[in-house]
Amino acid sequence: MQETSLRKRREDEKSLQSTEPKTTNLQKELGLFSGICIIVGTIIGSGIFISPKSVLSNTEAVGPCLIIWAACGILATLGALCFAELGTMITKSGGEYPYLMEAFGPIPAYLFSWTSLFVIKPSSFAIICLSFSEYVSSPFYAGCSPPQVVVKFLAAAAILVITMVNALSVRLGSYVQNVFTAAKLVIVAVIIISGLVLLAQGNTKNFENSFEGTKLSVGAIGLAFYNGLWAYDGWNQLNYITEELENPFRNLPLAIIIGIPLVTGCYILMNVSYFTVMTATELLQSQAVAVTFGDRVLYPASWVVPLFVAFSTIGAANGSCFTAGRLVYVAGREGHMLKVLSYISVKRLTPAPAIIFHGIIATIYIIPGDINSLVNYFSFAAWLFYGLTISGLVVLRFTRKELKRPIKSRSPCTSRCSWKSSPRRNHQSNKLSLPGPSPSCDEIYFCKQYLWLFLPDVFKKKKKAFTCV
């Protein structure tokens, strides 16, 4: 009797287990190198090839133009460090979405998800693909602009191919991103090295009296930042795929610290290279700055420039599609989107419905729009939610103090610094007084939080901790 009841109980348990739905989750398949490639590959896209003209037109001089480019890089780095704290504190994919959810509740997160789904992400995807199609088609229409039908058809084809690649495989999308990132770094290196060689040969005429003729106003500075920051957009893309990043507590901030300063240095040097062969007036009259640079420096191999610029833009488009699909997936998982958008392909482990839906919306955008109108459409909504998310970081420090913060962004301070022994030791903490000017807590915290990641494990066990008092 007991054996019969025991057998029946086991059969019931087996039937219960067989009927339970199995959950499918995103896999951690992206390392530090892939994270850096996603940041660099997404930021370096169409912006550096179309924004120099717009930034210069608002500053009207070489010196202020270069300062604006550097300031935009610093601003992007500071914003990314704030996002690094959020990303290591809330290790969920979806970028700003889970951060707004934790800080302000479901309503701002809901508004962000819908704004991103229908405005921010698809318009950005469409802008990059339109830039790609213009550079690809321009060599076939020398002396005139390519027809809009051709440009939009190529942009739609690019959206289709990129969408299918990212829907098929995470590894394939990551591999494509790594390859195109390497390709775009090649053209960036070619432009920078060519410019530095010309600079060393004495082509410094355009840098003499570089602030002469400057006519700055608050509105002009704002518009210059407006166009410069478009070239840096993508600095937060790694936060959209935190759940797929190996060891995010280490790799997320490290990828940011390596990736964004690398991009900033490249942008400044590329602008310096442009000014070694073009005056400010000539740059403003150029239809495609990089193509003009190639015609003057690399002829007869100038065809290399539009080819690799196309690689650069298609790599940025791939990174944008790769991360945007995760935002739609997380919003669907939270119930703020259609449930079908939260589904993951059991065979390929990709959020295929979300990626395909994002590609369809981006294709709709390229039909009536052009690059300039889409940039204006994109930027206001994007920076509105960037500011709201960073303000949410301040809110979370008061409302969610219990959350673990492996990385903590701090504003510069001049308070005293104390040396505390490791918690494993029982020694009392001793004050540390240094002669001369006191170092800022940001500098010490930077060394503590980031530079120790490069040390071998034997040194990490003996590291000390600095804190502000």
N, C-alpha and C positions, 0 to 999 in steps of 0.2 A: 504493500500500500504506500509506504513511504517512498520506495523507489519509483512508483508510478507518478506520485505527486512531484517528486524531484525532477523526473524526466519532463513532465509537463511544464514545470516552472522554467526549465532551461530552454524548452522550445518557445515559450512565451517571450523569454528574454531575447532569443535570436530573432524572432519575428519583430520585436520592438526595435532592435538595432537595425534591422534591414529596412524598416520603414522610416527611420529618422533621416531627415535631409542632411547631406554633407555640405558643409560650408567650404567655399573656395576663397582663398585669400591671395593678395599680391605677395610675390616672393622677393626676398632681399637679394638682388642680383647685381646691384650697382656698387662699385668700389669708389675709392678716392679719385682715381684717374678719370673714371666715367663722370663723376660729379663735377670735376673741374672742366671737363669737355662740354658738359651740358651748360654750365655757366658761361664759359668763353664762347662756345658755339652758338648759344642763344643771343648773347649780347652783340657779338660781332656779326652783324647781318647786313641789312641794307642801310642802317643809320649812318655809319662812317662814310658811306659813299654818296649820300644825298644830303646829310645835315651840314657839312662844312660850309656850303654855300649859304644856307639859311642863317647859321650862326654869324658868319662874317657880314652878311647884309645888315644885321642888327647892331654889330659892334663897330663896323666900318674901319677897323684897323687890325693889324696882325697881332699886336701885343694883347689887347683885351680879348681877342678871339681865343688865343692860347690859354689865357687865364680862365675863361669861361669853361673850356674843355677840362682843365684840371679841377675846377670847382665842381663841375658836374660829376666827375669821378669820385671826389671826396664825399659828396652828398650821397651817391649811390653806395659807397662803402659803408657809411654810417647807417644808412637804411638797412643794408644787408646784415650788419652786425646786430641790429635790433631784431631782425627776422631770425638770426641765428639763435638768439636767446629763446624766442618763441618756438622755433623748430626743435630745439633740444628739450624744451619744457613740455611741449605738447607734440609728441611724436606721431602725428597723423598726417596723411597725405591731404592735399587740397589747398595748400597755400594759406591765404588769408581766411578762408572759410572756417576751419576749426578754431582759429584764434579769435575771430569775431564772435563765434558761438560761445566760447568760454568767457570772453570779456563782457559782452553786451547782451547775450542771449540769442534766441532764434531769429528775431525780426531783422537785425542788421545782417546776420549771416544769410538769411533768406534773400534779402535785397541784393547782397553781393553776388550770391550764386546766380541769380537771374540776370543781373547786370553783366556779369562776366560771361555767362552763356550766350547772351544775345548781343552784347556790345564789345566788351574788352577783348576777349580771346579771339572770336572770329574776325573782328576788324583788324587786329594785329596780324593774324595769320594771312588775311587777304592782302594787307599792305606788303608784307614780305614777298608773297608769291607774285604780286604785280611788279615789284621791283626786279625779281628774278626774271620774269618774262620780258621786261623792257631791256635788260642787259643782254639776254639771249638773242633777242630779235634785232637789236640795234646794228650789229655788223652786216646784216642782210639789207639794211635800208640806209646806206651811207648818204649823208647830206640831208636827211629828213627823218622825221619821227616815224616809227613803225605804226601801222594802222591799229586802232584800238581793238578791232575785232581779233586781230592776231594776238595782241598782248593779253586780252582777256581769255582767249582760248588756251593759250599756253599756261596762264595762271590757273585755270580750272584743271588742266591736265596735271599740273604740279600738285595741286591740292589732292586730287584723286590718288596719285601715286604715293604721296606721303601718308595719307590716311590709311591706305591699304598696308603699307609697310609697318606702321605702328599698331594696326589692328591684328596683324599676323603674329608678331613676336616681340617681346620686350628686348630680348637679346639682339634681334635684327635691327630694331629701332635704335638701340644703344650703339650697335656696331656702325650703322650708317652715320650716327651723330659723331662718333669718334673719327671716322674717315673724312667727313666733310670739315670737321674742326681742324684736322691736320692740313687739309687742302686750303682752307681760308688762312691759316697761319702762314702758309707758303706765300700767298700773294701779299699778306701784310708784311712779311719779312722782306720780300722783293722790293716793295715800295719804300720801306724804312731804310734798307741798306742802300738802295739807289739814292735816296735823298741825303743820307749821311755822307756818301761818297761825293756827291755834288757839293755838299756843305763844306767838306774838307778841301775841295778844290777851289774854294773861295767864292762860291755863289751865295753870298750873304747880303746882297743888295737890298732884298725885300725885308730884311730884319733891321736895317738901319732906320732910326727914327720910327720904331714900330708902333708908337702911340700917337704919332702925328695924324691929325684929322679925325681923332676919336670924338664922336658925338653921342654920348651916352645919356640915357634917361631911364627912369624907372620902368617905363613900358618897354623900352628897347632891351634892357637887361632881362626883363621877364620873358620876352619872346626868344632871346638868345638861349636862356636856360630851357625854355619850352622845347626848342629844337634839339639842343644838346642832350637833354635827358631822354629824348626819344631814342637817340643812338645808344644810350646805356640801358634802355629798358630790357629786362630779362634778368636783372640781378637777384630777383627773388624766385627764380624758376625752380631751384633745387628744393625749396620748401614744399612744392607740389608733389614731390615723390619721396617724401621722408620715409614712408613705410617700405620702400623698395631699396633704401640705401643701407649698405652694410655699416654697422657701428656708427649710427648717425651722430652720437655724442662727440665723436672725434672727427668724422669725415665731413659733416656739414659745415662747422665753422672753419675747418682747415681748407676746404674747397673754396669757401668765400674769400678767405684771407689771401689765398694764392691767385684765384681767378680774377677778381675785380681789379686789384692793383695791376695785374698783368695787362688787362684790357685798357686801363687808364693810361699806362705807359705807352702802349701801342697807339692809342688814339692821338696822344700829344705828338709822338714822333711822326705819325702819318701826316698830321697837319703841317708839321715842320717840313716834311718832304714835299708836300704840295707847294709850299711857299718858296721852295728853292728853285722851282721851274716856272712858277706863275706869280704874277703880281696879284694884288687884291682885286683889281679891275678884271683881269683875265679870268680869275677863278669865279667871279660873279657872272661872267658871260658864258662860262662853260656849261654845256648841257649835262655832261657826266664827268665829274672831276677826275675820277680814277682813269677813265678812258683817255682824257686829255693828257694826263700825266704819262700814261703808257705811250701815247703817240709821240711825245716829245723826248722820252728817255729810252724806251725799249724798242723803238722802230728798227728793223722790220718785224720784230717779234711782239709788237704791241697787241696782237690778237690774244695773247696770253691773259691780259688784264680782264677783258669782259668775261672770258671763260672762267677764270678763278673767282671773279666777283659773283658770277652765277652760282658757283659752288658755295661761296660764302652765304649768299641769301638762302639757298636751298637748305643749307645746314641749320640756319636760324629758324626757318620754317619747320623743319623736322623737330627741333627742340621745342618750339612753341606748341606743336601738335601733341608731342609726347607728354608734356606737362598739363595741357588743357584738358585732355581726356580724363586725367586723374581728378581734376576739380569737379567735372560733371559726375564722375563716378561717386565721389564722396557726398556730393549734394543729393544724389539719388539714394544713397545708402541712409542718409539722415531723413529722408522723406520729403525733401524740398524740391525734388524733381520727380519725373516719372520713374516708377519702380524699375522699369526695364533698363534704365540708364545705369543702374547699380549692378547689373549682371556682369559676371566675369566669364569669359570663355573657359570651360573646364579643360579643353584640350590645349589651348595656347596660353592660358593664364594672363590674358590681357582684358582690359575693360573695353572690349570691341564695340558694344552699342554706343557707349559714350563718345568714343573716338569718331565713329562714323557720323553720329549726329552733329558733332562739332564741325566735321568736314562739310556737311551739307549746308550749315548756316554760313560758313566762310565762303562757299561757292555762291550763295545768294548775294553776298556783299559785293563781289567783284562785278556783278552785272551792271548796276547803275553807278557805282562809285569810282573815284580816282584816288591817287595816293594822297594828295594834299587834304582833300575833304575827309578821308578816312583817318588821317593823323589827327586832325582837329577833333573828330568824333571820338577817337580813342583816348587822347591824353587827359581830357577833363575827368572822365569817369575813372580812369586808372589812378591818377594821383589823388583823387578824392578818397578812394578806399585805401591807398597807401597811408595817407595821413590818419585815417580812422583806425587802421590796424596798429600803427605805432602808438597812438593814444591808448589803445587797448592794452598795450604792454605796461603802461603806467598804471592802468586800472587793475591789472592782474597782480601787481606787486602789493596792492592793498587788500584786494578781495580774495586772492588765492596764495597766501603766504606759504601754505604747506606744500606747494608744488616744488619738486626738485628742479634746480636751475644749474645745470653743469656749466653753462656759459651765461654770464650776466653783463649786459652792457651798462656802462657807467659814464656819466658826464664828467668832464675834467674837474678836478677838485684840488684844493691846496691844503687839505687837512693833513694832520700827522699820520704816520703809518706805523703800525705795530707789527712786531715779528712774533708769530705764534708758532709754537712747536706743533708737530703732527699730533692729531688726537690720540694716536696710539701711545704717546709718551705722557708721563705724569708730571713733567716739569711745568712750572708756572710760566705764563707768557711774559716776556720781557719787552719793555719799550725799546725801540730802535731809534737812536738819534744820529743823524748824519750831519757832518759839517757842510756849510754852504747851502745853496738853495735846495729845498726839499723836493724830491721827485713827486710828480703827480700820481695819484692812485690809479689813474688810467694806465700810465706807463707800467707800473708794477703789476697791475692786474693783467695787462696784456702779456707780460712775461710769464706770469703764473699760469694763465688759462690756455695760452696758445703755444708758446715756444717750447714748453715741456713736452708737447706731443712728439717733438722730433728726437727726444732723448731715449736711450735704451732703457729697458725696464729696470735695470739695476740702479739707475739714477733716480727713477720715478719714486722708488720706495723711500728715498731719503730727502725728497723735496720738502721745502718749507712753504708756509702759506703767509702771504701778506694780506692784511685787511685794513680798512680805514676805520679810524676811531674819532 
